[in-house]
Amino acid sequence: MSQAVEDPPQATRSSNLTAFVILLLGAVITTWLFVPVTWVPDEVVTTLDSLFFLSWITLPIAVYLDIRIVRRSVDWQPTAPLWVLGSLLPLFNVSVTIPYLLRRYERLNRREAWDFWWRLAGAGVALFLVLILVDILIVDVLALESALVDVVLAELSFLVFLLTVFLVPVAVRYDIAYVTDRYEWEPETWLWVAGGAIPLLNVVVVPAYVAKRNPDAPFSVLDDENSDSTDGELTASTRAPTEPKAGPSSGDRRMKADRTAGNDRSTNDDQPVTAADVDSNWWYVPAITAGVTVASALVGIGTVGVVVATNVSAVLVLLFFVPVMLVLAVAGYASVLAIYLDATAIREAGGNWQPSVLAYAVGSVLVSPLVPPIVYVLHRHRHLGEP
């Protein structure tokens, strides 16, 4: 029996504690966002501002610590950079942690795939549509125009948008992984996910997905005839971590589920894969970019010291470093493409490490195009060793 079936008591307590901290920090951020400053005293506003800043800084740390604990408890390998960077997003960090906690509940508590993601996606869009209808009814039909009504409706709409902007596409993503593992229907993942992520367009795309996904809907493409299992149990690839079944089909199905789950990394291979087994030289692009970035940062720090200590014109320094930074920025975005090609080669070699290209792409946009190459090279060296 695998170690993930029985959690150590200390790991369980630590995991529950970090989950509670994440919930608490999310509640503080949500309170700060939606408590009208004109309704509370100035002292309370100052306190909320301080708590918000502390929560914003602490939330990604709590998510990272929780991921480390969860990895030791269950057979789930969440992509830490993706979730940690998402929890750093101002305003949207609560929306990122909601699907993380739900996914965590699925893997850590339920220990089986959750046939509920499509309901969450549909509920998020339906709630937004209800608010639009209420707004039309109150303002346009009943003509109840007042400052209080406008503020309440605007705050509720903004709250629903922030809480569901990431939940809806992520829920669609996870539900597609569930469907493709159990049924013969294989929807276009990124088409549905992109449609669920775009505001206003998702009010059309998500109901269409739900109509096809709901087994009881008249337009459903799912039924018991094309299901892989007719009972209430899950297949081997989506079941909670248990003793693996013998035979090649079980391994193939598990690899399929890990690929479609998005932020889960496959750990099915027994033989370790080293850098010598990977037929790819694309890693040189992020490696060179990372090296030049670090060197430029060191030279820049030294140059700033020289400018401060001497009479050298700062304009001359800028004329040198601005073109360098522009070239590095282009190299950083090119490194994302190189990371994708290198990660494809690693996947084809059957390596246990399956880098998430999406995480590096998101990091290059939200943080800096110069950070992902450094992180990727360090992780590649850690998992595959010397080339």
N, C-alpha and C positions, 0 to 999 in steps of 0.2 A: 504494500500500500504506500502510496506516495506521501511525502511529508506534509503536503498541503492539505490533506484531509483532516488531520488533527492539528489545530493551531496550538502553539505553546501559549499557556495562560498569560505570560508577560506580553507576548506579541499581540494577543487579542485585546488586552487592556490598553496597550499603547495605540493600537489601531482605533479603538473606540474613542480614545482621548483626542487623537488628531482629527478624527471626523467631527467630533463635537466642536473643536476649535475652529475648523473650517466653517461649520454652520454658524457659529457665533460671530466670526469675522464677517461673513456674508450678511448676517442680519444687521450688524452695525453699519456696513456700507449702504445697505438698502435704506436703513433709517435715515442716514445722512442725506441720501439722494432725494427722499420724498417727504421729509418733514418741512413744511413751509416755515421759512425763517421769520415771517411776520406773526406767526402764531405762538412762538415760544420766546422766553426772555433771552437777552443777549448772552447771559452766562451759560445758558444751555446750548446756544449756538456755538459758543467758543469751545465748550466741552465736546460737542459733536464733531467739530472740525478737527480737534486733536485726536479723538478716537478714530475718525475716518482715516487720517494720515497714518496712524499706527496700524490700522487694519489693512490698509492698502499695501504697506510695506511687509506686514507679517503674513498675509494670505499666501503669496507664492512660496514662502518658506514652509508654511504648514502643509501646503499641497505636496511639496517636494519630500518632506519628512514622511508624510502619509504614504506616498508612492514607495519609498524605501521599505516601510514596514509591510505594506501589502505584498510587495514582491517576495518577501520571506514567508508570507502566510499562505498564499494561494498560487496556483499556476496561472497567473495573469501578469503580463509584462506591459503595463501602460507606458506610453512614450513620455518620459518626464519632460523633455524640452517643450513639447507641444502644450501640455497642461500648465506647466509653470509659466511659460510666456503668456498663455491666455489669461492666467490669473493676475498678471501684471497690467493687463489692459485697463486703463481708466474707464470707469462707467460700466464697461462690458464684462469685468472680471467676475461679477456675480453670475452672469449668464453662462460663463464658461464653467464655473464650479458646479452648477446644477447638474448638467449631464455627467460630469465627473463623479459626483456623489451617487447618481442613479446607476451609472455603470459599475461603480464600486459596490453598491448594494447587490447588483445582479451577480457579480463574480464572487464577492466575499460572503454574503449572507445567503443568497438563494443557491449558489453553487450550480446554477444551470442557466441556460439562455432564457431570456425574458420575452414572452410574446405580448409585449405591452408597449413597445416603442412606437408603433404606428398610431396607437391611441394617444400617446403624448403629443406626437406631431400634429395630429388632427385637432386635439384639444387646444393647443397653442394658437393655431390659426383660427379656430372657431371662436375662441375668446376675443381675439382681435376683431373679428367680424361682428360679434355681439356689441362690442363697444362702439363700433361705427354705426350700427343700427340704432343704438340708444342715443347717440349724439344726433342723428338725423331726426329721431322721434321727438327728442326734447327741444332741440333748437329750431328745427325747420317745421315740424308738424304742430307741436304744442306751443311753439314760440315762447318758451320759458327762458328768456335771455337774462342772465345775471352773471356778475363777476365770479360768484362762488361756484355756479354750475360750470362755467368755462374752466376754472382752475381745477376742479375735481375731475372733470372729463379729460382734461389735458394731462394731469398727473397720472390718472389710471391708464390712459393710452401709452404714455411714456414708460410706465412701470411694466405693462404687458410686453411692450416692444423690447425693453432691455432684458427681461427675464426669458424671452423666447427666441431672441435673434440668433442665438447659437444652439439652443435646445432643439429647435425644429429641424434644422439640417442634420445635426448629429443624430437625432432620433431616427430620421429617415435612413441615415447611413447604417446604423446598427440593425435596424429592422431588415434592410436589404441583405445584410450578412446572415440574419436568421432565416430569411425566406429562401435564399439561394442554397442554404445547407439542407433544408427540409423539403423543398418543393422543386419541381422542374422549371419553374419560372425564374429566369435570370434577368432582372431589370437592369437597365443602363444606370450604373451606380452614380456616376458623376453628373449625369443629366438630371436625375431626380434630386440629388443633393444640391446642385447649383440652383435648380428651380426653387428648392425649399429655403435657400439662403438669401435670395433676392427679395427685398420687401415689395409688397404689392403683387409681384408675380407669384409669390408663394401662396397667396390666397386662391390661386387657380391650380397650381401644380400639386400642392399637398392634398386638397380634396380629391383630385384625380387619382393620386397614388393610393389614397385611402379607399376609394371606390374599387380599385383593382385589387387591393391587398386584403380588404375585409372579406373573410370567407362567406359571410352571410349576405353580402351585397349582391344585387342582381348582375353587376358587371364584374364580379370577382373572377380572377383567373386562377384562384386556388381552390382546390377541393380535395377530398380524401383519395380520389383516384390517382392524382399525381403527387401525393405526399410520400415522402420516404418512409414514414412510420405512421400508422393509423392510431396508435394508442397515445396516451398523454405524455409518454416519456420522450426525452430528447435523444437525438442520435449521438454517436460517440464523439463527433467533432464539436458539439456544443454543450455536452453534458458537463457537470461540475467535475473538477479534477479527480479522477479515479484511476484505478489501475488500467493502463492502456491495453486494448485488445490486440491479439496477435493477427498477423496478416497484413499484406500491403494495402488493402482497401481502407483500413482504419487510419493508417498514416496519411494516405492521400487525402482523405476527407478532412483530417485535422489540418493539413497544410492549406487546403482550400478555405476552411473557415478562418484561419489566421490571416490569410491574404485579404479576404473580403472584410474582415472586422476593422481594418483601417489602422488602429493604433495599438494592435497586439502584435508581438513579434514571435515568429515561429521558433520553437525549440525542439523540433522533431528529430533532427539529425543526431546520430550517435557519434560519428567521427568528426573531430574538430577540423575546421577549414582554416588554413593559414593564408597569409597574403600571397604566398607562392602559388597557391591553387587558384587564385582569381586571375582570369585573363583580362586584365584591364590596366591601362596606364592613365586613365582619366583622373585618378586621385592626385596626379602631379599638379593639376590646375589649382585645386583648393590648397594643396601643400605650398605651392609657390606663392599664392595669394596670401596665405597665412604668414609665411616667412617675411614677405615684403611688408605686410601690415605691421607686424611686431617690430621690424627694423625701423620702419617709418615712425612708429610711435616713440621708440627710444630716441631717434634722432630729433623728433619734434620736441620731446621733453628737454633734451640738451640745448636745442636751439632757443627755446623760450628762456632758459637760464642765461644763455649768452646775451640775448636781447635785453633782458632785465639788467644784467651786470655791466653791459657796455652801451655804446652809443650806436650800435648797428640798427639800421632802419628796419622797422617791422614790415614795411611794404615790400622790401626785397625778399624777406622770408616768406611772405604770403604769395608772392609771384612764383616762388619755387614750390611751395607745398600745395597750393590750390590745384595745379595740374596733376600733381602726384595723387591727391585724394580723388580727383575725378577718374583717373586711370584705375585706381584701386576700387572705386565704386563699380565701374564697369566690369573689372575682373571678379569682383564679389558676386555680381549677378550671373556672370558666366560660370562661376564656380557652382552655382546651384544646378545648372544644366549638367556640368561635369559630375556632380554628386549623384544626380539621377542616373547617368550612364554607368557610373562606377557601382552604385547600389544595385542596378540591374545585373551587372556581372557577378556581384556577390551572391545575389539571389539564385542565379543560374548555377553557381558553383555549389549551392546547397549549404551555405554557411548558416550557423545558428544565429548569428547577428544579422538582423534585417533592419537596416537604417530606414527611418521614416523620412522620405524626401519632402513630404508635406510640412513636417516640422521645420526643416531647414529653410524651405521657401517662405513660410510664415515668419520665421525669425529674420530673414533678410529684408522683409518688408517692414515689420513692426519695430525691430531693434536697429539693425545695421547690416548692410550686405557684407561687411567685413568680419562679423562675428561667426556666422555659420561655417565658413571654411576652417577656422581655427578649431571649433568644436568637433567638426567632422573628422579632421585629421587626428585629433587626440583620441576620439572614439575608435577610429579605424586601427590606430596603433594598439590600442588597448585590447581590442577583440581579435585582430588578425595578426598582430605582431609586425616585425620588420618585413618590408616588401622583398 
